């Protein structure tokens, strides 16, 4: 699989990284429904066997569960993949989640992640959300201290805008940004990608398949039968009137992908990787067959005609949304 350098760092990442949000299960606020830990471990191992060399997670995914599953899977491995995890979302004894970037909180979160992952240093440690915004300098400064102590190799952020990036750059150089990016969510094209390119900040995008919408399995029946423990059941994109419009849009994407012998998921991921500013895409998987499919997206370079065809489908989707609103 192709490798791309993450910004100014010496990390060489495969263009596809394994996302483990869903491996946290469904017993928390933003869960994805029930998940078997043994199947999670098999999925992680399969991703590594296929050549993926990095895993993205966060302490909050399953309230520590995702990190623990990763740690158990990697235990005893001589050569471990690059591990990226995140801080700023914390929880209490009642499993209520809140935001904190206070010095003591960030330091404790890092220590807890090191323990759960079973590593001596975290390769890429990221602030998950710039919230509370007035604390981002304090949190970022704490991460800079942890780098000096050897507990973190590189520091990045997720969901930051350009002004927030500018605020923390003087404290410690930002290695990477993790923003949402998909065919259906293109906001980072306005100014964020240019800023990252000009400052040699790596970009690793999340939700390229838009939480499962941009896949062949997406249908009205599937969306309407998501379990209550799956946060997507409360997402407007999975509800009418947007649901029917998205189903039709994915149908057209599927026709396009099949003409190339590809799947909708592969098309969606390859589309994000068409941008030279994007280092890699985080691709979530709950079962081995899912990563076996999506890993091949890193081999597909969309041509000009294919990109223009997607733009035309997006215009048609936009017109359809206007009619139902």
C-alpha positions as CSV (number, residue, x, y, z in Angstrom):
1,X,0.0,0.0,0.0
2,X,1.2,3.5,-0.8
3,X,2.8,5.5,2.0
4,X,2.6,9.2,2.6
5,X,4.6,11.3,5.0
6,X,2.5,12.9,7.8
7,X,3.3,16.6,7.5
8,X,6.7,17.6,8.8
9,X,7.1,14.4,10.9
10,X,9.0,11.3,10.1
11,X,5.9,9.2,10.3
12,X,5.1,7.3,7.0
13,X,1.5,6.3,7.0
14,X,-0.4,4.0,4.7
15,X,-3.1,6.0,2.9
16,X,-5.7,3.9,4.7
17,X,-5.7,3.7,8.5
18,X,-7.9,1.6,10.7
19,X,-10.6,3.6,12.6
20,X,-11.8,2.0,15.9
21,X,-14.7,4.3,17.0
22,X,-17.2,1.5,16.5
23,X,-15.0,-1.0,18.4
24,X,-16.1,0.8,21.6
25,X,-19.5,-0.9,21.3
26,X,-22.9,0.6,22.1
27,X,-23.0,1.2,25.8
28,X,-22.1,4.8,25.7
29,X,-23.5,8.1,24.3
30,X,-22.0,7.9,20.8
31,X,-21.9,4.1,20.4
32,X,-22.4,2.1,17.2
33,X,-24.4,-0.7,18.7
34,X,-23.3,-4.1,20.2
35,X,-19.7,-5.2,19.3
36,X,-17.9,-8.4,20.1
37,X,-14.3,-7.8,21.4
38,X,-13.0,-11.0,19.9
39,X,-14.3,-9.9,16.5
40,X,-12.7,-6.5,17.0
41,X,-9.3,-8.2,17.7
42,X,-9.6,-10.3,14.6
43,X,-10.5,-7.2,12.6
44,X,-7.5,-5.3,13.9
45,X,-5.2,-8.2,13.1
46,X,-6.6,-8.5,9.6
47,X,-6.0,-4.9,8.9
48,X,-2.4,-5.2,9.9
49,X,-2.0,-8.4,7.8
50,X,-3.4,-6.4,4.8
51,X,-0.6,-3.9,5.2
52,X,-2.2,-1.1,7.1
53,X,0.4,0.4,9.4
54,X,-1.5,2.7,11.7
55,X,-4.6,2.7,14.0
56,X,-6.7,5.6,15.1
57,X,-8.6,5.5,18.4
58,X,-9.6,7.7,21.3
59,X,-9.9,7.3,25.0
60,X,-13.7,8.1,24.8
61,X,-14.5,5.3,22.3
62,X,-16.4,3.0,24.5
63,X,-15.1,4.8,27.5
64,X,-11.7,3.1,27.3
65,X,-12.9,-0.1,25.7
66,X,-11.5,0.6,22.2
67,X,-8.0,1.4,23.6
68,X,-8.1,-1.7,25.8
69,X,-9.0,-4.0,22.9
70,X,-6.2,-2.5,20.8
71,X,-3.7,-3.0,23.6
72,X,-4.7,-6.6,24.1
73,X,-4.4,-7.3,20.4
74,X,-1.0,-5.7,20.1
75,X,0.4,-7.3,23.2
76,X,3.6,-9.2,22.5
77,X,4.0,-7.8,19.0
78,X,7.7,-7.0,18.3
79,X,6.8,-4.4,15.6
80,X,3.6,-2.5,16.5
81,X,1.7,-0.2,14.2
82,X,1.6,3.6,14.6
83,X,-0.9,4.4,17.3
84,X,-2.9,7.7,17.2
85,X,-5.3,8.4,20.1
86,X,-7.0,11.5,21.5
87,X,-7.8,13.4,24.7
88,X,-10.3,16.1,25.9
89,X,-13.4,13.9,26.4
90,X,-13.7,12.5,29.9
91,X,-16.4,10.6,31.8
92,X,-17.5,10.1,35.4
93,X,-18.7,7.1,37.4
94,X,-22.1,7.4,35.9
95,X,-20.6,7.3,32.3
96,X,-21.5,10.9,31.7
97,X,-19.2,12.5,29.2
98,X,-17.8,16.1,29.5
99,X,-15.0,18.1,28.0
100,X,-11.8,19.2,29.7
101,X,-8.4,20.5,28.5
102,X,-7.1,21.3,32.0
103,X,-3.5,20.4,32.6
104,X,-4.2,17.7,35.2
105,X,-6.9,16.2,33.1
106,X,-4.8,15.9,29.9
107,X,-1.9,14.4,31.8
108,X,-4.1,11.8,33.5
109,X,-5.8,11.0,30.2
110,X,-2.4,10.4,28.6
111,X,-1.3,8.2,31.4
112,X,-4.5,6.2,31.2
113,X,-4.2,5.8,27.4
114,X,-0.6,4.6,27.8
115,X,-1.7,2.0,30.2
116,X,-4.7,0.7,28.2
117,X,-2.7,0.6,25.0
118,X,0.3,-1.1,26.6
119,X,2.9,1.2,25.0
120,X,5.7,3.3,26.4
121,X,5.0,6.3,24.1
122,X,2.0,7.4,22.0
123,X,3.0,8.0,18.4
124,X,0.4,10.7,17.7
125,X,-1.6,12.3,20.6
126,X,-4.4,14.6,19.5
127,X,-6.8,17.0,21.1
128,X,-10.2,15.5,20.2
129,X,-12.3,18.7,20.3
130,X,-11.3,22.3,20.9
131,X,-13.7,22.4,23.8
132,X,-13.6,24.2,26.2
133,X,-12.1,26.6,23.7
134,X,-10.6,28.9,26.4
135,X,-8.5,25.9,27.6
136,X,-6.9,24.8,24.3
137,X,-3.7,26.6,25.0
138,X,-3.5,24.9,28.4
139,X,-4.2,21.5,27.0
140,X,-1.8,22.0,24.1
141,X,1.0,23.2,26.4
142,X,0.5,20.1,28.5
143,X,0.9,17.8,25.5
144,X,4.1,19.7,24.6
145,X,5.4,18.9,28.1
146,X,4.5,15.2,27.6
147,X,6.5,15.2,24.4
148,X,9.6,16.5,26.3
149,X,9.1,13.7,28.8
150,X,9.1,11.1,26.1
151,X,5.5,9.9,26.6
152,X,4.3,11.3,23.2
153,X,6.2,11.4,19.9
154,X,4.0,13.9,17.9
155,X,1.0,16.1,18.7
156,X,-2.0,16.8,16.5
157,X,-5.5,18.1,16.8
158,X,-8.9,17.1,15.6
159,X,-11.9,19.3,14.6
160,X,-9.9,22.6,14.9
161,X,-10.5,25.5,12.6
162,X,-7.8,27.7,11.1
163,X,-7.9,30.4,13.9
164,X,-7.6,27.7,16.6
165,X,-4.6,26.2,14.8
166,X,-3.0,29.7,14.7
167,X,-3.4,30.1,18.4
168,X,-1.6,26.9,19.4
169,X,1.2,26.9,16.7
170,X,3.5,29.2,18.7
171,X,3.3,26.9,21.8
172,X,4.3,23.8,19.9
173,X,4.3,22.9,16.2
174,X,1.2,21.1,15.0
175,X,2.0,17.8,13.4
176,X,-1.5,16.9,12.0
177,X,-5.1,17.8,11.8
178,X,-7.9,15.3,11.8
179,X,-11.1,16.8,10.3
180,X,-14.3,15.2,8.9
181,X,-14.2,14.9,5.2
182,X,-16.4,13.1,2.7
183,X,-18.3,13.5,-0.5
184,X,-21.2,14.8,1.6
185,X,-19.1,17.0,3.9
186,X,-16.6,19.2,2.1
187,X,-16.1,22.1,4.5
188,X,-12.4,21.7,4.9
189,X,-11.9,22.6,1.2
190,X,-12.7,26.3,2.0
191,X,-9.5,27.2,3.8
192,X,-8.3,24.4,6.1
193,X,-6.6,22.3,3.5
194,X,-4.7,25.4,2.2
195,X,-3.6,26.3,5.7
196,X,-2.3,22.8,6.4
197,X,-0.5,22.6,3.1
198,X,1.2,26.0,3.7
199,X,2.3,25.0,7.2
200,X,3.3,21.4,6.4
201,X,0.6,20.0,8.7
202,X,-0.5,16.4,7.9
203,X,-4.2,15.8,7.3
204,X,-5.8,12.5,8.2
205,X,-9.5,12.7,7.5
206,X,-12.3,10.8,9.3
207,X,-15.7,9.6,8.2
208,X,-14.9,9.3,4.5
209,X,-17.9,6.9,4.2
210,X,-20.1,9.3,6.2
211,X,-20.9,6.8,8.9
212,X,-22.0,4.1,6.5
213,X,-24.1,6.2,4.1
214,X,-21.5,6.0,1.4
215,X,-21.5,2.2,1.2
216,X,-23.4,-0.5,-0.8
217,X,-25.2,-1.6,2.3
218,X,-26.9,1.7,2.8
219,X,-30.7,1.5,2.2
220,X,-33.9,2.9,3.7
221,X,-34.6,-0.4,5.6
222,X,-31.1,-0.6,7.0
223,X,-31.1,3.0,8.3
224,X,-34.6,2.7,9.8
225,X,-33.7,-0.5,11.7
226,X,-30.5,0.7,13.4
227,X,-30.6,-0.2,17.1
228,X,-31.3,2.5,19.7
229,X,-27.7,2.0,21.0
230,X,-26.4,3.2,17.6
231,X,-26.0,7.0,17.6
232,X,-26.7,7.1,13.8
233,X,-30.4,6.4,14.6
234,X,-30.6,10.0,15.8
235,X,-28.6,11.5,12.9
236,X,-30.8,13.6,10.5
237,X,-29.0,12.1,7.5
238,X,-30.5,8.7,8.4
239,X,-34.0,10.2,8.8
240,X,-36.6,11.5,6.4
241,X,-36.7,13.7,4.4
242,X,-32.9,13.5,3.8
243,X,-32.9,9.7,4.0
244,X,-34.7,9.1,0.7
245,X,-32.5,11.7,-1.1
246,X,-29.3,10.0,0.2
247,X,-30.6,6.6,-0.8
248,X,-31.1,7.8,-4.4
249,X,-27.7,9.5,-4.4
250,X,-25.9,6.3,-3.2
251,X,-27.7,4.3,-5.8
252,X,-26.2,6.6,-8.5
253,X,-22.8,6.3,-6.9
254,X,-23.2,2.5,-6.9
255,X,-23.9,2.5,-10.6
256,X,-20.7,4.5,-11.2
257,X,-18.6,2.4,-9.0
258,X,-19.8,-0.9,-10.5
259,X,-18.8,0.3,-14.0
260,X,-15.2,0.4,-12.6
261,X,-15.5,-2.9,-10.8
262,X,-15.4,-1.1,-7.4
263,X,-17.8,-0.5,-4.5
264,X,-19.3,2.7,-3.2
265,X,-17.1,2.6,-0.1
266,X,-14.0,2.3,-2.2
267,X,-15.2,5.2,-4.4
268,X,-15.9,7.4,-1.3
269,X,-12.5,6.8,0.2
270,X,-10.6,7.3,-3.0
271,X,-12.4,10.6,-3.5
272,X,-11.0,12.0,-0.3
273,X,-7.5,10.8,-1.2
274,X,-7.6,12.6,-4.5
275,X,-6.6,15.8,-2.7
276,X,-2.8,16.1,-2.4
277,X,-3.2,17.8,1.0
278,X,-4.7,14.7,2.5
279,X,-2.2,12.3,4.0
280,X,-4.5,9.4,4.7
281,X,-8.1,8.4,5.4
282,X,-9.4,6.8,8.6
283,X,-11.5,3.9,7.6
284,X,-13.7,2.3,10.3
285,X,-14.3,-1.5,10.4
286,X,-16.1,-3.7,12.8
287,X,-15.6,-7.0,10.9
288,X,-12.7,-8.4,8.9
289,X,-14.6,-8.4,5.6
290,X,-15.2,-4.7,5.9
291,X,-11.5,-3.7,6.0
292,X,-10.8,-6.3,3.3
293,X,-13.1,-4.3,1.0
294,X,-12.1,-0.8,1.9
295,X,-8.3,-1.3,2.0
296,X,-8.3,-1.4,-1.8
297,X,-9.5,2.2,-2.0
298,X,-5.9,3.3,-1.5
299,X,-5.0,1.8,-4.9
300,X,-7.6,3.8,-6.9
301,X,-6.7,7.2,-8.3
302,X,-9.8,8.9,-9.6
303,X,-9.4,10.6,-13.0
304,X,-10.8,14.0,-14.0
305,X,-13.9,12.5,-15.6
306,X,-14.8,10.5,-12.5
307,X,-14.4,13.5,-10.3
308,X,-16.7,15.6,-12.6
309,X,-19.3,12.8,-12.6
310,X,-19.4,12.9,-8.8
311,X,-19.8,16.7,-8.9
312,X,-22.8,16.3,-11.2
313,X,-24.4,13.7,-8.8
314,X,-23.8,16.1,-5.9
315,X,-25.6,18.9,-7.8
316,X,-28.6,16.6,-8.4
317,X,-28.6,15.7,-4.7
318,X,-28.6,19.3,-3.7
319,X,-31.5,20.1,-6.0
320,X,-33.5,17.1,-4.6
321,X,-32.9,18.3,-1.0
322,X,-34.2,21.7,-1.8
323,X,-37.4,20.2,-3.1
324,X,-38.1,18.2,0.1
325,X,-37.2,20.9,2.6
